[in-house]
Amino acid sequence: MKRYRSYLLMFVICFLGVYAALEVHDFLLSRSNRSAALEAFATRPLPASTVTNSGGFEIAASKLMPAVVAVFRKSQDPWSMDRRLETVGEGSGVIITPDGYIVTNHHVIEDGVAITVRLSDGRAMEAEIVGKDPISDLALLKVNAKHLPFAELANDADLKIGEWVLAVGNPLGYEGTLSVGVVSALHRDLEGDERRAPLVGAIQTDAAINAGNSGGALANVHGQVVGINTQIATINRGNIGIGFAIPAQQVQRFVRDIQKYGRPRHPDLGLQQPLPSFWLQDPRFEKYVGPNPPTEGIIINVLSEGSPLAKAGLGQFDVILQLNGQPMRDLNDYMKFLLKSEIGDKVTVKYWQKGQVKTTIVQMPEMQT
């Protein structure tokens, strides 16, 4: 019996030893296998992606970006003995013909003694100003080159809110920069100031637009230009997702006028130097010009000689109340009305004159500059 117990104890000890040895072997083998697999993963060359089209904006960008240039405005420091030209402003431009016509903003080239553009391939060229218009904030440049990549314009009337758009330009000096967003709003009218005229019918986008993007392209997903970037709404001069572009149809009309007439053309009624509207709140105004003056309107000071308003009998201190039924509260309202009108349009003018409200119809000639 004692011998049997001894044999049983030896069997158990041997079994446990063999079992332990097998477990250690399996552990070491599995660790070795894991290390080999991890090493293989970490060291093998990555295969090429099998995705042939990511569904992004690569095709549109490849069409658009070669046609967008950096624009440099150069001037001389009048207080310096060094008469060399220095770059005093940067913006963007869009090549619209293969022989070197370029559209940009008027404020990009304003007051420049010389204009230089740099193409996407790095070439720098002097540009001639062919035409410019501070009212529409557009300018047409020309460089001496052939066979340039150029952008195709698309009808902005087909745009929809929420549609993808691409902005390409030279923001903060980073040439050839692409940003992507959507059409946030259409037909925006922006107030003007002492430096620029109002902007009418603008395309609003949240694509990142910063200083230097002015004059660059806003394009659809096909790489067609639907607008020229021109302004941003900002708090600290940086992008906050509210940018504006001049619609392509306005750009084309400007280019057509330059090509056909050699100048930009706008309609006009002859109003010059209106008086401040707060005069209407001053009791002395009523005493001076007549009873019951309106509380809102544009007070005429000077009219162009022979202008439609002058021919219709309006004069100094008369108050324009409405044009074609649209209220006229200040010069911004008047300028926005002109920018949405065409030469030859007939306009119904409602006005106040010496205590009476009157109406007349006039026709709009071309603005004399």
C-alpha positions in Angstrom: 0.0 0.0 0.0 2.8 2.3 0.8 4.5 1.5 -2.5 1.3 2.3 -4.4 1.1 5.7 -2.7 4.7 6.4 -3.6 4.0 5.5 -7.3 0.9 7.7 -7.3 2.8 10.7 -5.8 5.6 10.3 -8.4 3.0 10.2 -11.2 1.3 13.4 -10.1 4.6 15.2 -9.8 5.7 14.1 -13.2 2.3 15.0 -14.7 2.4 18.4 -13.2 6.0 19.0 -14.4 5.1 18.0 -18.0 2.0 20.2 -17.9 3.9 23.1 -16.7 6.6 22.6 -19.3 4.0 22.5 -22.1 2.4 25.7 -20.8 5.7 27.5 -20.7 6.5 26.3 -24.2 3.1 27.5 -25.5 3.6 30.9 -23.8 7.0 31.4 -25.3 5.9 30.2 -28.7 2.8 32.5 -28.7 5.0 35.5 -27.6 7.5 34.7 -30.4 4.7 34.5 -32.9 3.2 37.8 -31.7 6.5 39.5 -32.0 7.0 38.2 -35.5 3.6 39.4 -36.6 4.1 42.8 -35.0 7.4 43.1 -36.7 6.0 42.1 -40.0 3.2 44.7 -39.6 5.6 47.5 -38.7 8.1 46.8 -41.5 6.2 45.7 -44.5 5.8 48.4 -47.3 2.3 49.9 -47.4 0.4 49.0 -50.6 -1.0 51.7 -52.8 -4.5 52.8 -52.1 -7.1 51.1 -54.2 -9.4 54.1 -54.1 -9.3 55.7 -57.6 -11.6 58.7 -56.8 -12.0 60.1 -53.3 -15.0 62.2 -54.2 -13.2 65.4 -53.2 -12.3 68.6 -55.1 -9.1 67.5 -56.7 -10.3 67.8 -60.3 -11.8 71.2 -59.8 -8.7 72.4 -58.0 -6.4 71.1 -60.8 -8.4 73.1 -63.3 -8.7 76.3 -61.2 -5.5 76.8 -59.4 -3.2 77.3 -62.4 -5.4 80.1 -63.5 -5.2 82.1 -60.3 -2.3 84.5 -59.8 -0.8 86.7 -57.1 -1.1 90.4 -57.7 1.4 92.9 -56.2 0.8 96.7 -56.1 4.0 98.7 -56.1 4.7 102.3 -55.2 7.3 104.7 -54.1 7.8 106.2 -50.6 7.5 110.0 -51.2 9.6 110.7 -48.1 12.4 108.4 -49.0 15.6 109.2 -51.0 15.4 105.7 -52.5 13.2 105.9 -55.5 12.9 102.1 -56.0 9.4 100.7 -56.1 8.3 98.7 -53.1 5.4 96.3 -52.8 2.7 98.1 -50.8 -0.2 95.7 -51.3 -1.0 92.1 -52.3 -4.0 90.4 -53.7 -5.1 87.8 -56.2 -6.3 87.7 -59.8 -7.9 85.3 -62.2 -6.7 84.7 -65.8 -9.7 84.7 -68.1 -8.0 84.4 -71.5 -5.0 82.4 -72.7 -3.3 85.6 -74.0 -3.0 87.1 -70.5 -6.1 89.1 -69.5 -6.6 89.0 -65.8 -9.6 90.1 -63.6 -9.0 91.4 -60.1 -10.5 93.9 -57.6 -10.0 97.6 -58.1 -8.9 98.0 -54.5 -6.1 95.5 -55.1 -4.4 97.7 -57.7 -5.7 101.2 -56.6 -3.0 103.9 -56.5 -0.3 101.5 -57.7 2.6 102.9 -59.7 3.3 99.5 -61.1 1.5 96.1 -60.9 3.3 92.8 -60.9 1.6 89.4 -61.1 3.2 86.0 -60.3 1.8 83.0 -62.1 1.3 79.6 -60.5 4.4 78.3 -62.2 6.5 81.0 -60.4 7.0 83.4 -63.4 6.7 87.1 -62.5 5.4 89.6 -65.1 4.6 93.3 -65.2 0.9 93.9 -65.8 -0.8 96.7 -67.7 -4.1 98.1 -66.3 -6.5 97.9 -69.2 -9.6 99.1 -67.3 -10.7 99.7 -63.7 -13.9 100.7 -61.9 -14.1 101.7 -58.3 -17.9 101.5 -58.4 -18.0 97.7 -59.2 -14.6 97.2 -57.5 -13.2 95.4 -60.6 -10.1 95.9 -62.7 -8.8 94.3 -65.9 -5.1 93.6 -66.3 -3.0 92.3 -69.2 0.3 90.5 -69.2 2.5 89.8 -72.3 2.2 86.0 -72.5 0.6 83.3 -74.6 -1.0 79.9 -74.0 -1.7 80.6 -70.3 -4.1 78.4 -68.3 -7.3 80.3 -67.9 -10.5 79.9 -65.9 -14.0 79.4 -67.3 -16.8 81.5 -65.9 -20.2 80.0 -64.9 -23.6 81.6 -64.6 -24.0 82.5 -60.9 -27.8 82.5 -61.4 -27.6 78.7 -61.2 -26.1 78.8 -57.7 -28.0 77.3 -54.8 -27.6 78.0 -51.1 -25.7 75.1 -49.6 -23.8 74.3 -52.8 -20.1 73.6 -52.4 -17.7 76.3 -53.5 -13.9 76.7 -53.6 -12.0 79.9 -52.9 -8.5 80.2 -54.4 -6.1 83.1 -53.9 -3.1 84.6 -52.1 -4.3 85.0 -48.5 -1.8 86.6 -46.2 0.9 86.0 -48.8 0.4 82.2 -49.0 0.1 81.9 -52.8 -2.1 79.2 -54.4 -4.2 78.5 -51.3 -7.4 76.6 -51.6 -10.3 76.7 -49.1 -13.7 75.0 -49.3 -17.1 76.0 -48.1 -20.7 76.4 -49.1 -22.8 79.2 -50.6 -24.2 80.7 -47.4 -26.5 83.3 -49.0 -27.2 84.9 -52.4 -28.1 88.4 -53.5 -26.5 90.1 -50.5 -26.4 93.9 -50.6 -23.6 95.5 -48.5 -23.3 99.1 -47.4 -20.6 101.3 -48.9 -18.4 103.8 -47.1 -16.1 106.7 -47.8 -13.7 104.3 -49.5 -15.9 102.0 -51.6 -19.3 101.9 -53.2 -22.0 99.5 -52.0 -21.7 95.8 -53.1 -25.0 94.5 -54.6 -26.2 91.0 -55.4 -23.1 89.5 -53.7 -22.5 85.7 -53.1 -21.9 85.0 -49.4 -19.7 82.0 -48.5 -18.1 80.4 -45.4 -15.1 79.3 -47.4 -12.1 80.8 -45.6 -11.3 84.2 -47.1 -8.6 86.5 -45.7 -6.6 89.6 -46.6 -4.9 88.8 -50.0 -7.8 86.7 -51.3 -9.3 89.8 -52.8 -9.5 89.4 -56.6 -9.2 85.6 -56.4 -11.7 83.0 -57.6 -14.8 81.6 -56.0 -15.6 78.5 -58.1 -18.1 75.6 -58.2 -17.2 72.0 -57.9 -16.5 71.9 -61.7 -13.7 74.5 -61.3 -15.8 77.2 -63.0 -15.6 80.7 -61.6 -18.9 81.9 -60.2 -17.5 85.0 -58.5 -14.5 87.2 -57.6 -13.8 87.3 -53.9 -13.9 90.9 -52.7 -14.8 91.5 -49.0 -15.1 89.8 -45.7 -17.1 90.6 -42.5 -14.7 90.4 -39.6 -14.1 91.3 -36.0 -10.4 91.2 -35.9 -9.5 91.4 -39.6 -9.4 87.6 -39.8 -11.7 85.1 -41.3 -14.9 84.3 -39.3 -16.7 82.5 -42.1 -18.5 85.4 -43.7 -17.0 86.3 -47.1 -18.5 87.9 -50.2 -17.8 87.6 -53.9 -18.9 89.7 -56.9 -21.1 87.5 -59.1 -19.7 86.2 -62.4 -22.4 88.0 -64.4 -21.3 91.4 -63.1 -17.7 90.5 -63.8 -18.6 89.6 -67.4 -20.5 92.8 -67.9 -17.6 94.8 -66.7 -15.2 93.0 -69.0 -17.7 93.4 -71.9 -17.9 97.2 -71.3 -14.1 97.5 -71.3 -13.7 95.5 -74.4 -16.5 97.3 -76.3 -16.4 100.8 -75.0 -13.0 101.1 -73.3 -14.6 102.1 -70.0 -17.0 100.8 -67.4 -20.6 102.0 -67.8 -23.2 102.8 -65.2 -26.6 104.5 -65.3 -27.2 107.7 -63.4 -29.8 110.3 -62.5 -27.4 113.2 -61.8 -27.4 113.4 -58.0 -24.2 114.9 -56.6 -23.3 115.8 -53.0 -26.5 115.1 -51.2 -26.9 116.9 -47.9 -26.9 114.9 -44.6 -30.2 113.3 -43.9 -30.3 114.5 -40.3 -31.1 118.0 -41.6 -34.7 116.6 -42.0 -34.9 116.5 -38.2 -33.8 120.1 -37.7 -36.7 122.5 -37.2 -34.7 125.2 -39.2 -35.0 123.0 -42.3 -38.8 123.4 -42.4 -38.5 127.1 -41.9 -36.0 127.4 -44.7 -37.5 125.2 -47.5 -41.2 124.6 -46.8 -43.8 123.1 -44.4 -44.1 119.4 -43.5 -40.8 118.0 -44.8 -40.5 114.2 -44.7 -38.7 112.4 -42.0 -36.7 110.3 -44.4 -35.2 110.8 -47.9 -32.2 112.1 -49.8 -31.8 115.9 -49.7 -30.6 117.2 -53.0 -27.7 119.7 -52.9 -26.2 119.6 -56.4 -27.4 118.0 -59.6 -25.4 117.4 -62.7 -26.2 120.0 -65.4 -28.6 118.6 -67.9 -29.2 115.5 -65.8 -32.6 113.7 -65.8 -33.5 115.0 -62.3 -32.5 118.6 -63.3 -34.6 118.4 -66.5 -37.6 117.1 -64.5 -37.5 120.3 -62.3 -35.9 119.0 -59.2 -33.3 121.2 -57.4 -31.5 122.1 -54.2 -33.3 121.1 -51.0 -35.8 118.9 -52.7 -36.0 115.5 -51.1 -36.0 112.2 -53.1 -38.5 109.8 -51.4 -38.7 106.8 -53.7 -37.2 105.4 -56.9 -39.5 102.9 -58.6 -41.3 102.4 -55.3 -38.1 101.7 -53.4 -37.5 104.0 -50.3 -34.5 106.2 -50.6 -33.1 106.9 -47.1 -29.5 107.8 -47.9 -26.7 107.7 -50.5 -26.3 103.9 -50.0 -29.9 103.3 -51.1 -29.4 105.5 -54.2 -26.1 103.8 -55.2 -27.5 100.3 -54.7 -30.5 101.3 -56.9 -28.1 102.5 -59.7 -26.0 99.4 -59.5 -29.1 97.2 -60.1 -30.3 99.3 -63.0 -29.4 99.5 -66.7 -28.7 102.4 -68.9 -31.9 103.5 -70.6 -34.2 102.3 -67.8 -37.2 104.4 -67.0 -37.5 105.4 -63.4 -40.5 106.8 -61.4 -39.3 109.4 -59.0 -41.3 110.3 -56.0 -40.1 113.5 -54.3 -40.9 116.3 -51.8 -40.7 119.9 -53.0 -41.6 123.0 -51.0 -44.3 121.3 -49.0 -45.7 119.1 -51.8 -45.2 115.4 -52.7 -44.8 115.0 -56.5 -44.0 112.2 -59.0 -42.2 112.3 -62.3 -40.8 109.7 -64.8 -37.2 110.0 -66.1 -34.9 107.9 -68.2 -31.4 106.9 -67.0 -28.4 107.9 -69.2 -24.9 106.7 -68.8 -23.0 108.1 -65.8 -20.6 110.9 -66.7 -17.2 110.4 -65.1 
